[in-house]
Amino acid sequence: MVGLPYDLVANPLGAVRSTFEKAAASSGFDPNGKDWGVLDLFRHFLFDQGRLSQVPILNGETIRWIQPKTLVRFRAMVQDMLGNEFYVGAYQDGSVWRTNKFTDVSQFRLDDSSPHTQVWERRLLYCVPVPGQNSWTEPSSESVVNHCKDFIPQQREKRRRMDDEAIDDMNMLVSDNGFQVSPSVKKVKEDGRPSTSSQTRDSLSEGYCSNTSIAPGIDKDFLSCLVKIYDSPESDLKLNDVFEFIGVLTLDSELNEDKDDHDEPDNGFCDDVMEHLPPIKVPRLHCLIHRKLAAPDFLCGSPMMEPKPHFVREMREVLLRHLTVVLGNDGIAAHFMLLHLLSRVHARVDTVAVGKLSLNLTCFSKESAALFGSRLSLALKTLLPFTHCIPLTLEYLNSVSLAPKKDYETNRLVTGVLQLAEGSHIIIDETQLEAGTLNSVGMENARLLRNLLELQRVEYDFKYYKMEMAADVQLLIFSEAKSNILPADIVMPFQPSSVGSSEVVTAEALEAWRWYLATVKSLPHSIESEMQKVVENDLVAARQTDRSIGSHDFNRWLTMGRLMSLSFGETCLSLEHWQMVKELERLRRERLK
């Protein structure tokens, strides 16, 4: 088989232009047709041929090594949706149709008098590293950087064979006669100084972290990007969703200057973006393919296997033993902790977020919270993809910005602490909270936290109105007594019997537990008719015994029954698991007395 005349990783724009010009030369060509087969070409290359691992991962470590205008992968959360941008997508250059798709500016100078231009539209997303993302979810920085370093000399060697001159690797254009150099290419200067693109990469690696819109808690050494989305329905991408974007990276520091030289439509929107998100600090990524990520997608090297009940049961036992050790040999608290870690919002009925299971561990002192809280926090960081810790002090509540707010001067959404990805876990330590007065900010923040805990919703402040956004966040609260600020679904007095050091856990065990937590929680679940009658009879009997039991308790028990079944890898509630739930509730109520 004859190889392709372009390298899809080193020169993706060559493939874009070549396939476009080939389609334009065919009969029945529609210049307004925005897809001419190039996406199928990349999908086949990346997924059917299994070449995705050849595409460098873009992050704060690799930005210095990745060449502009090459194909990259960028995993990030959609932090802000900036609207749409118009650009000249296709135009005639003499008798030949050309395209500017997946580029910042035109590669060919346009003829002002030519009516043969097609104005297309693309969406702009500001994307940031996932808040609270733990380091184990990504390949080691050393291996990624080494991959990028190895990638650069290979591509340079390919370019030397194409052309004897020392040209910028990625400013290659494809014509009917093969590769040729664009007249606008900036060559390496004769005095040996680096080209503009090299200077851009160096300054970007040093300067992008000064972006003030990066959310609190995100390491500023991580990279944010302005992602440009083409031909995708708006319903495909939502605020706070986590995606892997595969596309063309551009670091053009002279984007403003180049834009003035070409006939790009000026809708007033680009000026705002250029001013507040300059390319020198926020690179552009022209997305060819995007895919939404879930917790299993962040498992690096974990066993990807079918969750068979006998295998899951063994893994559950080992993980439960580990949680028991972390919690000072409090086995009952460990059982509730496991159910809490498997909880997620799987449905919404009116204002009820079905499936959530927040947990309040009480009887903590400042000293015990420092000991067991830090130990549990460290354990959860090694098990869950996205984790956060909030020290709930009076000063924190009165000063922090929890809710995202719209800044109309910059036309940007300023993130808040509670703008989180689906599946995030938050530990809230109330033991540091002392007597005092909440100001208006503190009162609002307490309300926001309570809404997140009870309704799984976060209120976004758009100044002239407020909008609630659905969330799916696990909340764990440490407190001395039952929390008055955050009334959790389960209040569990914590009774450790030892303060021994934590056990040594192997990397293989961690990988298996991560797989367990990520996979089991997403299994489907149902209750068969016979078990429905058993559950209904037990609920009626419980209500007759204790009139204080209400619908909230019933919902909690049903959620616990579902999670108990899932923890064993079972998709239907069994009598055995329902009896385990009732016993756990009995033991918990005994402690509450």
Secondary structure as UniProt FT lines:
FT   TURN            8..10
FT   HELIX           12..24
FT   TURN            27..28
FT   TURN            31..32
FT   HELIX           38..43
FT   HELIX           44..48
FT   HELIX           52..54
FT   TURN            60..65
FT   TURN            68..69
FT   STRAND          71..93
FT   TURN            94..95
FT   STRAND          96..99
FT   TURN            101..102
FT   TURN            112..113
FT   STRAND          117..128
FT   TURN            131..132
FT   HELIX           135..137
FT   HELIX           141..162
FT   TURN            169..170
FT   STRAND          172..175
FT   TURN            176..177
FT   STRAND          178..181
FT   TURN            183..184
FT   TURN            190..191
FT   HELIX           196..207
FT   HELIX           208..210
FT   TURN            212..213
FT   TURN            216..217
FT   TURN            220..221
FT   STRAND          225..230
FT   HELIX           234..236
FT   TURN            239..240
FT   STRAND          242..250
FT   TURN            253..254
FT   HELIX           255..261
FT   TURN            262..263
FT   HELIX           269..276
FT   TURN            279..281
FT   STRAND          284..292
FT   HELIX           295..298
FT   HELIX           309..326
FT   TURN            327..329
FT   HELIX           331..342
FT   STRAND          347..349
FT   TURN            350..351
FT   STRAND          352..354
FT   STRAND          359..362
FT   HELIX           366..368
FT   HELIX           369..373
FT   HELIX           374..383
FT   STRAND          386..391
FT   HELIX           394..399
FT   STRAND          405..407
FT   TURN            408..411
FT   STRAND          412..414
FT   TURN            417..418
FT   TURN            422..423
FT   STRAND          425..429
FT   TURN            431..432
FT   HELIX           440..455
FT   STRAND          457..461
FT   STRAND          466..470
FT   STRAND          474..478
FT   STRAND          490..493
FT   HELIX           507..520
FT   TURN            521..522
FT   HELIX           529..545
FT   TURN            547..548
FT   HELIX           551..567
FT   TURN            568..569
FT   HELIX           575..592
//
